[in-house]
Amino acid sequence: MNLIAHDIIVRPVITEKTSAQMERNQYTFEVHPSANKIQIKQAVQEVFKVKVQKVNTVKVHSKPKRMGAFIGRSRSWKKAIVTLAPGERIEFFEGASV
């Protein structure tokens, strides 16, 4: 499957935990479920013009949810935690805080 960089990176994930990780030069993104670590690394380097040192991925499974009498599930998704080389920063996240 040929995915372009903007298809691989779905959205940034900004929470209290990911804000703390940003201090350690780690940024978190929701990524396309079929993207592998190499594709994620290339996409982040292309979109944000930074040097990526390491990529960790996590499959976030769906949870049962309930709204009154209706039972459903939240969606499952793939998360990538990207570690940048020392001295690198992504300016997009600098104004973001929780």
Secondary structure by P-SEA (a helix, b strand, c coil): cccccccccccccccaaaaaaaaacbbbbbccccccaaaaaaaaaaaccccccbbbbbbbbbbbbbcccbbbbcccbbbbbbbbcccccccccccccc
